[in-house]
Amino acid sequence: MSCWVVMESEHSSQAAPAHFGRLLLAIDTCGPTGSVALGRLAGRDLEVLGHVELEGRSYSTSLIAAVESLLTEAGVGLKDLGGIVAVNGPGSFTGVRLGVAAVKGLAEAGAAGAEIPVVAVSRLDVLSRKAAVPSAALDAHRDEVYLRVERVGAAPRELLAGVRELAEIDPAPLRVAVCDDAAAARISASWPATQLVRVTAPLAKDALRMGEARLVVGAHVDLALLDGHYLRRSDAEIFGDTRAGGGKTRMSDPAPSFAAGVRIRRMTPSDLDRVIGLASGLHGAPQWSRAVYTLAIDRNATPPRIALVAEELPTETVLGFAVAMVLQPESELETIAVAAAGQRRGVGRSLFAALAADLSAAGATDVHLEVRSSNAQALAFYAALGFEETGRRPRYYTDPVEDALLLRLRLPETHAR
Ligand SMILES: CC(C)(COP(=O)(O)OP(=O)(O)OC[C@H]1O[C@@H](n2cnc3c(N)ncnc32)[C@H](O)[C@@H]1OP(=O)(O)O)[C@@H](O)C(=O)NCCC(=O)NCCS
């Protein structure tokens, strides 16, 4: 595991026993390096009981081990946590999804019968508070920044900004918090009069205090709806696709917030009517019973499944869905379907990108599937995603009788960018 543990106290060297006060865990895997922190709130005092820094590209193997090591060092268990603070983006697509998936798993596993409350905070918000400056910028690569702009009397806005977007913001903020050279250079070049306030990169322990404030006011997120705070489209990150529908998202509300256009999220019971209706009118889609979908969204089912829907914003119309089964280290894509009216807009690709990240986070290294040999549309889609044919099952399907082609995709090694 590429990490190290530091046990520390923000206020006193004589740390009180960990069972006093409210215990909070914070996780941030959005940046080039990640971190996990455990803190205890007693009254208004926050004591950081420990933090673990994680090397980038190691989150899939090091994150959960780091959480366990922090809890063990503090002599507590998951069930003792009063809340989890998820720094859910913006940042690396894979890192964000791994962190969000881990938070969901921990929140569900931690408390018997009741989930551990989870709050989501934006990494830009953490940076801006760390520097005590309302506006903040983080490197987003490709000469762009993730930008937070807060003005007196207006709600803060977060966006992905390149040269053009920065030029359009007038007047520029007087001061901007930065923690990396690339963001500092971009801001200086576009806004020469703006003062840069440099601080070290935001860490999970910096997010603990913010999370506490949100927990106190009951601003918990619904776990089924918790998702990454993406300011760049996920499929663009994974597949390098910047076409319409798979391109960039510009403006978004601060966390918990979602990209404009199409949002990918977990399937919930309230989606089932729409999902079944969508499949029933679509050639090539499975005609499953409600019981099969109900099992697919049952978090306690064995084997575990990941079921996602794509919905159009702001109408929240479900455009498509995908279901996969995890059989570590393998996984099987059981179905993916997009309503006819929503096809060829990158929705299927986005759904699969999100699914692939969740499958990686769940420990899968490969995705398998079988498809009717006559389903040219699906075969073209799978080929575009990089699937390769591994075999054929003669006369596998009935009504009509037809061969199944077996396809496989190796998932990219999970890593933080
Ligand atoms: C297969 C399916 C899910 C694709 O969804 P989609 O949202 O239209 O796919 P995308 O827009 O993300 O397409 C991604 C790429 O796949 C390929 N592709 C998708 N549909 C294609 C088609 N009809 N013909 C040729 N290529 C196609 C293209 O390369 C496309 O990229 P491009 O648009 O930049 O050329 C959709 O066609 C569908 O629901 N089909 C019916 C159900 C089905 O057969 N499901 C699979 C078996 S269960």
The ligand as an SDF file (V2000), in Angstrom:
LIG
                    3D

 48 50  0  0  0  0  0  0  0  0999 V2000
  -26.1450   -0.1560  -28.3090 C   0  0  0  0  0  0  0  0  0  0  0  0
  -26.6830    1.1450  -27.7080 C   0  0  0  0  0  0  0  0  0  0  0  0
  -26.8010    0.9770  -26.2110 C   0  0  0  0  0  0  0  0  0  0  0  0
  -25.7130    2.3060  -28.0410 C   0  0  0  0  0  0  0  0  0  0  0  0
  -26.1650    3.4540  -27.3550 O   0  0  0  0  0  0  0  0  0  0  0  0
  -25.8920    4.9590  -27.9190 P   0  0  0  0  0  0  0  0  0  0  0  0
  -26.1770    5.9130  -26.8430 O   0  0  0  0  0  0  0  0  0  0  0  0
  -26.6220    5.1560  -29.2030 O   0  0  0  0  0  0  0  0  0  0  0  0
  -24.3460    4.8670  -28.2420 O   0  0  0  0  0  0  0  0  0  0  0  0
  -23.3190    6.1010  -28.3600 P   0  0  0  0  0  0  0  0  0  0  0  0
  -24.0110    7.2740  -28.9550 O   0  0  0  0  0  0  0  0  0  0  0  0
  -22.6730    6.2970  -27.0450 O   0  0  0  0  0  0  0  0  0  0  0  0
  -22.3060    5.4990  -29.4080 O   0  0  0  0  0  0  0  0  0  0  0  0
  -20.9370    5.3100  -29.1440 C   0  0  0  0  0  0  0  0  0  0  0  0
  -20.3080    4.7420  -30.3950 C   0  0  0  0  0  0  0  0  0  0  0  0
  -20.8010    3.4260  -30.6620 O   0  0  0  0  0  0  0  0  0  0  0  0
  -20.9110    3.2510  -32.1000 C   0  0  0  0  0  0  0  0  0  0  0  0
  -22.3270    3.1000  -32.4400 N   0  0  0  0  0  0  0  0  0  0  0  0
  -23.3880    3.2220  -31.6210 C   0  0  0  0  0  0  0  0  0  0  0  0
  -24.5390    2.9680  -32.2780 N   0  0  0  0  0  0  0  0  0  0  0  0
  -24.1800    2.6960  -33.5680 C   0  0  0  0  0  0  0  0  0  0  0  0
  -24.9310    2.3560  -34.7430 C   0  0  0  0  0  0  0  0  0  0  0  0
  -26.2590    2.2700  -34.7310 N   0  0  0  0  0  0  0  0  0  0  0  0
  -24.2290    2.1470  -35.8710 N   0  0  0  0  0  0  0  0  0  0  0  0
  -22.8920    2.2320  -35.9130 C   0  0  0  0  0  0  0  0  0  0  0  0
  -22.1350    2.5570  -34.8370 N   0  0  0  0  0  0  0  0  0  0  0  0
  -22.7780    2.7790  -33.6720 C   0  0  0  0  0  0  0  0  0  0  0  0
  -20.3520    4.5000  -32.7300 C   0  0  0  0  0  0  0  0  0  0  0  0
  -18.9630    4.3030  -32.9100 O   0  0  0  0  0  0  0  0  0  0  0  0
  -20.6010    5.5270  -31.6540 C   0  0  0  0  0  0  0  0  0  0  0  0
  -19.7110    6.6250  -31.7180 O   0  0  0  0  0  0  0  0  0  0  0  0
  -20.0610    7.8270  -32.7650 P   0  0  0  0  0  0  0  0  0  0  0  0
  -21.4910    8.1900  -32.5430 O   0  0  0  0  0  0  0  0  0  0  0  0
  -19.0890    8.8840  -32.3400 O   0  0  0  0  0  0  0  0  0  0  0  0
  -19.8270    7.2890  -34.1250 O   0  0  0  0  0  0  0  0  0  0  0  0
  -28.0630    1.5080  -28.3450 C   0  0  0  0  0  0  0  0  0  0  0  0
  -27.9440    1.4730  -29.7290 O   0  0  0  0  0  0  0  0  0  0  0  0
  -29.1930    0.6060  -27.9200 C   0  0  0  0  0  0  0  0  0  0  0  0
  -29.8100    0.7970  -26.8740 O   0  0  0  0  0  0  0  0  0  0  0  0
  -29.5190   -0.4210  -28.7440 N   0  0  0  0  0  0  0  0  0  0  0  0
  -30.6750   -1.2910  -28.4610 C   0  0  0  0  0  0  0  0  0  0  0  0
  -30.4340   -2.1860  -27.2640 C   0  0  0  0  0  0  0  0  0  0  0  0
  -29.2550   -3.1120  -27.4920 C   0  0  0  0  0  0  0  0  0  0  0  0
  -29.0980   -3.7110  -28.5460 O   0  0  0  0  0  0  0  0  0  0  0  0
  -28.4220   -3.2260  -26.4380 N   0  0  0  0  0  0  0  0  0  0  0  0
  -27.2320   -4.0660  -26.4710 C   0  0  0  0  0  0  0  0  0  0  0  0
  -27.5200   -5.4960  -26.2290 C   0  0  0  0  0  0  0  0  0  0  0  0
  -28.3150   -5.7800  -24.6910 S   0  0  0  0  0  0  0  0  0  0  0  0
  1  2  1  0
  2  3  1  0
  2  4  1  0
  2 36  1  0
  4  5  1  0
  5  6  1  0
  6  7  2  0
  6  8  1  0
  6  9  1  0
  9 10  1  0
 10 11  2  0
 10 12  1  0
 10 13  1  0
 13 14  1  0
 14 15  1  0
 15 16  1  0
 15 30  1  0
 16 17  1  0
 17 18  1  0
 17 28  1  0
 18 19  1  0
 18 27  1  0
 19 20  2  0
 20 21  1  0
 21 22  1  0
 21 27  2  0
 22 23  1  0
 22 24  2  0
 24 25  1  0
 25 26  2  0
 26 27  1  0
 28 29  1  0
 28 30  1  0
 30 31  1  0
 31 32  1  0
 32 33  2  0
 32 34  1  0
 32 35  1  0
 36 37  1  0
 36 38  1  0
 38 39  2  0
 38 40  1  0
 40 41  1  0
 41 42  1  0
 42 43  1  0
 43 44  2  0
 43 45  1  0
 45 46  1  0
 46 47  1  0
 47 48  1  0
M  END
$$$$
